Amino acid sequence: MIREFMLIFVINYVGILISAILHLPLPGTIVALLLLFLLLQFNILKLEKIENAGNFLLLNMTLFFMPPTVRIIDSYHLLEKDFFKILIIIVISTFLTMGITGKVVQMMIDYREKKGLK
């Protein structure tokens, strides 16, 4: 599994380098995710090569969100004056994200059914 992690980290680092060298407006980690997607989509990289490490990272994803959450709680005094504005933005964006995701998934399901795919 160490090789799988190393492969994921190398792809992440390459994405960061691409973003820095080309001065892209996207963070390097997003470029790395796109790169990983393309590698998997075009079968350049087989899913089996990173599946165990990917599953481990997904299962332990909450650990990666803990430091930013603690930092936000620690910085509450900076957010308290705009708390309700931030709360409204979070609620609206959450419902928009859920709605758009639902529509896209439904469109994909309809497309696959129309094409006769499973």
Backbone torsions as a table, in degrees:
resi	resn	phi	psi	omega
1	MET	NA	-21.5	178.0
2	ILE	-63.7	-38.7	176.8
3	ARG	-61.9	-38.0	178.9
4	GLU	-64.3	-44.9	177.2
5	PHE	-62.4	-42.9	179.7
6	MET	-61.2	-40.6	178.8
7	LEU	-63.6	-43.7	177.8
8	ILE	-63.3	-43.0	-179.9
9	PHE	-66.7	-36.9	177.6
10	VAL	-65.1	-43.4	177.7
11	ILE	-62.6	-40.3	176.9
12	ASN	-61.3	-45.4	-179.3
13	TYR	-64.7	-39.9	177.8
14	VAL	-62.7	-40.4	177.5
15	GLY	-62.6	-40.1	177.8
16	ILE	-65.4	-41.7	177.9
17	LEU	-63.8	-44.3	179.6
18	ILE	-59.8	-45.1	-179.9
19	SER	-62.8	-39.8	-178.6
20	ALA	-72.8	-42.8	-177.0
21	ILE	-68.7	-42.8	-177.5
22	LEU	-88.4	-0.7	-179.9
23	HIS	52.5	48.2	179.9
24	LEU	-74.9	149.9	178.3
25	PRO	-78.1	1.8	178.6
26	LEU	-98.8	145.7	173.9
27	PRO	-63.7	151.3	-179.1
28	GLY	-60.1	-32.0	-179.8
29	THR	-67.9	-33.4	176.9
30	ILE	-70.3	-41.5	176.0
31	VAL	-60.0	-40.0	178.4
32	ALA	-63.5	-41.2	177.0
33	LEU	-63.0	-41.9	176.7
34	LEU	-63.9	-41.2	177.5
35	LEU	-62.3	-44.7	177.6
36	LEU	-61.9	-42.3	177.6
37	PHE	-59.7	-46.6	-179.5
38	LEU	-64.7	-40.8	178.1
39	LEU	-61.5	-40.8	178.4
40	LEU	-73.3	-40.0	-177.1
41	GLN	-63.8	-40.9	-177.8
42	PHE	-94.4	16.1	176.7
43	ASN	55.2	27.7	172.7
44	ILE	-74.8	-36.9	177.0
45	LEU	-118.4	126.5	178.9
46	LYS	-82.4	140.6	-179.2
47	LEU	-57.1	-35.4	-178.7
48	GLU	-60.1	-25.3	-178.1
49	LYS	-70.5	-22.1	-177.4
50	ILE	-131.5	5.8	-171.9
51	GLU	-62.4	-46.4	-178.0
52	ASN	-64.4	-45.0	179.2
53	ALA	-66.0	-40.2	178.1
54	GLY	-62.6	-43.0	177.4
55	ASN	-64.3	-40.2	177.5
56	PHE	-61.4	-44.6	-179.9
57	LEU	-64.5	-39.7	178.8
58	LEU	-66.6	-40.5	179.9
59	LEU	-66.3	-28.3	-177.0
60	ASN	-109.4	24.2	-176.2
61	MET	-60.8	-31.8	-178.2
62	THR	-61.5	-29.6	178.3
63	LEU	-62.9	-31.4	-178.7
64	PHE	-76.7	-19.8	179.5
65	PHE	-94.0	-9.9	-178.0
66	MET	-65.8	-47.8	-179.4
67	PRO	-59.2	-45.7	177.7
68	PRO	-64.2	-35.1	179.5
69	THR	-65.5	-44.5	178.1
70	VAL	-62.5	-40.1	179.7
71	ARG	-64.4	-39.2	178.0
72	ILE	-64.8	-43.9	178.8
73	ILE	-63.1	-39.1	179.0
74	ASP	-66.3	-28.4	-178.4
75	SER	-100.8	23.7	-176.9
76	TYR	-56.5	-36.7	-178.5
77	HIS	-59.8	-26.5	177.5
78	LEU	-78.2	-23.9	-175.6
79	LEU	-99.6	-15.4	-169.7
80	GLU	-63.5	-30.3	-179.3
81	LYS	-71.5	-27.6	179.5
82	ASP	-111.1	22.7	-174.1
83	PHE	-57.1	-46.9	-176.4
84	PHE	-70.0	-35.0	175.5
85	LYS	-63.1	-45.3	179.5
86	ILE	-63.6	-42.6	179.5
87	LEU	-61.6	-43.3	178.8
88	ILE	-64.1	-43.3	178.4
89	ILE	-61.6	-42.8	179.5
90	ILE	-62.8	-45.2	-178.5
91	VAL	-65.0	-46.7	-179.1
92	ILE	-63.9	-45.3	-178.7
93	SER	-66.9	-32.8	177.3
94	THR	-64.9	-46.7	179.8
95	PHE	-67.4	-37.7	175.8
96	LEU	-62.6	-43.9	179.1
97	THR	-62.5	-45.0	179.1
98	MET	-63.6	-42.5	-179.7
99	GLY	-65.4	-46.7	-180.0
100	ILE	-65.5	-41.3	177.8
101	THR	-61.7	-44.1	178.0
102	GLY	-60.3	-43.4	179.1
103	LYS	-64.0	-43.8	-179.9
104	VAL	-64.0	-43.8	178.5
105	VAL	-62.9	-42.6	178.9
106	GLN	-63.3	-39.7	177.0
107	MET	-63.4	-40.1	178.6
108	MET	-66.5	-40.3	177.7
109	ILE	-63.3	-46.2	178.7
110	ASP	-61.1	-41.3	179.6
111	TYR	-63.3	-45.1	-179.5
112	ARG	-65.5	-38.3	178.1
113	GLU	-67.0	-38.9	179.1
114	LYS	-64.8	-37.1	-179.9
115	LYS	-82.7	-9.8	-179.4
116	GLY	77.7	24.4	178.4
117	LEU	-92.2	157.9	176.6
118	LYS	-90.2	NA	NA
